[in-house]
């Protein structure tokens, strides 16, 4: 599976990308939302099959585009069948509940989580299609 990982914390970025790659996934890392959005919506990617099957998106990111807004942009233009999204975040429970209202069909994992929890969510998405 080709996975886009949008995470600004270097330790978490390294840990998740290494763990997912060890399990046979291709992981493409991003620190800023605009870089991920550019790969999805500019140039030949705008018309070709998407480069990723799954996007793991942190809500708390540096820069002008939040992770929540990034997920909203993706979901507005790309249906779940083409690109699954999983939100990962250390936000407060209240913020996660608000994110859940904005993105009702998107699974949310609260940091810290164990890698097997993430793998279970990925497996459920694969089974659902």
N, C-alpha and C positions, 0 to 999 in steps of 0.2 A: 504494500500500500504506500502511496506517496502522501506524505504528511507535511503540511505547513505548520510550523511551530512559531507562534508570535508570543515572545516572552522577553522582558527586559532584564530580568535577574540572571546574570551570567552563570551562577551555580545551578539554578533550576534549568536553564536552557541547556547546559552541558549534560546534566543528569538525565533529563527526559530524552534528549536527542540520542545520547549513548545507549540508554536502555531500549529505546524503540528500534534503533539500528541493530542492536544485538538480537532483536527478535525478527529481523529480516525486513524491516520497513525502510524506505528511503525518506529521510527527514531533511527538510529545507528550513533553515532557521531565519527568523526576522526579529529585530529589536524594535522597529517602528512600524506602525500601521500602514503608513503610506507606501513602504516598500512592498508589503504583501499585496495591498490593493493594486499596485502597479503591475505586479506579475499576473494578477487575475483579469484586469480590465484594459490593459494597453497592448498595442501591437497585435501580433498574430494570436495571442491568447484570447483576445476578445471574440474571435471567431472559431478558433480551433477547440478540440477537446481540452478541458481544464488540466493544468499540470498537477493538481492535487486531488486526492480522494477525500481528505479530511483536513480541517483546519482546527488546531488547538489554539485558543485565543485567551490570553490573559486580559482581565478587565483594566487593571491599573498599569498604564503605560505612559512613558514620557512623550512629550510632543502634543500637538494640537488635536490629534485624533485618538479618542479613547478606544479601548478594546470593545466596549459595548457598542459604540457607534460603528466600528469596523464590522462587527458581526451583523449589525442591522443593515449596513450597506450590502454586504455579501448576500444576506438572506433576501433582501429586496430584489436583487437581480439574478440570483442563482438558487434554484430550488434544491431542497435537501437531497433529492435523488442524485444530483450532480456533484454536490459538495456537502459533506456532513460537517457540522461544527460541534465542538465541545468547548465550553468555557471553563477556564481554570482561574481561580482567583483567591486571594487572601482578604477580600473585602469583608465587611461586616455582614452579619446575617441579614440585616435590613436591606443593604445594598444588593445582596444576592437575590433576595426576594423580589426587589424591583427589577433586576435583570431578568428574572424568570417571567415576570409579567410582560416585559418587552419582547422576550424571545421564548415564548411558551413551549416550543418543541425542541429546544436546545438543552442538552444535558449540561449541568453545572457541577463541577467538582471543586470543593473548597480546599484550599491549601492549609496545612499539609495533607496530602493524600498519598496512599501507597500505590506503587506502580501497578499492582494487580487490580486495584479499583479502576484505574484508567483502562487497563486491558479489558476488563469486563464490559465497560461502556462501549469500547471500540468493537468488541465481539458482538454485542447486542445490535449495534448499528449495522454491522455486516450482515447479520442474520435477517434484519428487517429490510435490507435492500438498500 
